[in-house]
C-alpha cells in the first residue's frame, strides 16, 4: 500500500471518528503530495513522497520551536501534527543506529576533517531520508569528524 493510499484510508477513518486535527493534518499532507505530482507532472514514487512528508515534519518542528515561548497552544498543535505525520513515514532511526551509519560512512569515504563533511553527508543522507532529522545527522557527522 502506497503512502497516498495509507493517507486516504486514514483520512476516511478520521472523518468517521470526527477527529478534526488528524483530518486536517492528513488533508494537508495529501495536498502537499498532490501539488508535487502536479508540479512534476508524474506520479510520485515512495522516496519522493517520503521526502515531502519529511519536509512537512521538519516545518512543523520548526514552527513548534518558534511558538514554544509565545504561543504554547500552537506549539502543542504543531507537535501533535508531527506525531500524526510520522505515522506515514518509515520508522525513525535511534541515535545509536545513526551513529553507526555515520561511522560507516566516515570510514567508507575516508573522511578525516571537516572539509570531508559533504562526502560523508552524501553517503548518509540517502539512508536516513524520512528516518531521521537532517540536523541531527549533520551534528553527528560533525562530531565524528571533529572528535
N, C-alpha and C positions, 0 to 999 in steps of 0.2 A: 504494500500500500504506500503510495507516494505521500509526501508531506502535504500537498494540496488536498488529497483525499482525506487524510487524517484531520486536517483543519476543517474541511466540510462536515465530516461526521461530528467533530467536537462542537462545531457551531450549532448543529441540529440539537445536540444534547443540551447545550447551554440555553438555546431558545426554549426548549421544553421545560427546563429547570428554572427559567426566568432569572438566570444569573447574568445580570447586566454587565458587570465588569468583565467577566470571562467572554461574553458575547462581543463586546466592543473591542477587546484585545484581539480576539480571533479574526474579527472582521478587518481590523487594521492590518493584521499580518497577511490576510488573503488579498487585501487591496494592494499592499506593497509587492506581493508576488505577481499579481495580475499586471500592475504597472510595469514591472520589469519585463514581463512577457511581451507587453505592448511595445516597450522601448526596443527590445531586441528582435521583435517580430518572429519569435520562435518560442516553443515550449521550454521551460526551464528544466534542467536536469537536477538531480538531488543535490549535487555540490553547489550549484548556483543558488538553489532555494535555501540551503543551509547558510550560505554567506549572507543572504538577505536577512534571514531571521537572526543571525549573529549580530548584524548591524543594528537591527531593531533592539536587541537585548542591550547592546552597548549604549545606544541612545537613551534607553530607559534608565540604565545605571547612572549615566552622566547627569540626566535630569534629576534623578533622586538625590544625587550628591549636591546638586545646585540648590534644590529645595530644602534640604535637610535642616538648615539653620532657620530659614524664614517661614517656610510653609510645610511643617512636618506631615500634615494630612496628604499633601500632594506627593511628598517623598514616599509615603507608605503606599499610595496608589501605584506609583511607578514601580516600586519593588514587587508589588503583587503581580503587575503585568510581566515583570521579568520572570517570575516563577511560572506563570502561565505559558509564556513563550518558550521557556526551556523544556517544557514537556514535549515539544515538537523537534527539539534538537537532539543529536546523539548524546549519550551520557557524558558528563563532564569528567575530565581527567583530574586526578588528585595532584597535589603539589609534588608528591614523590614520583608519580608517573611522569609528570612534566620534567622534573629534574633529570630523570633517566633519559628521556628523549633528547634533552638539551646536551647532556653529557655525550651521548652517542653522536649527535650532530657535530659537536665540537671536535671529537676525535676523528670523525669521518672527513670533516673539512680541513683538518689540520690547523685550526684556528689557534692563535697564540696571543693575540692582542685585540683591543677594541676595534682596530681597523678591519678585523675579520668578522665583525658582528653581522654585516649584511649577508655574508656567505652562510653563516650559521642560521640566521633567520630564514633564509631561502630554503634550507633543508627542513627546518622545524615547522614553519607555517602551514604547509600542506597537511601535515599530520595533526595539527591542532585546530584547524578551522572548524568553528562551531562547537569545539570540545573544550576550549579554554580561552580565557580573556587574553587578548593580544598584549595588553600592558603587562600582565603577569609574566607572560612568556618572555617578553623583551627584558624585564627585570632579572629573570633567572639567567638568561643568556649573558647579560651584563655582569652579573655576579660571578659566573663561571669564568668569564674572560678576564676580569679584573683580579679575582681571588685565585 
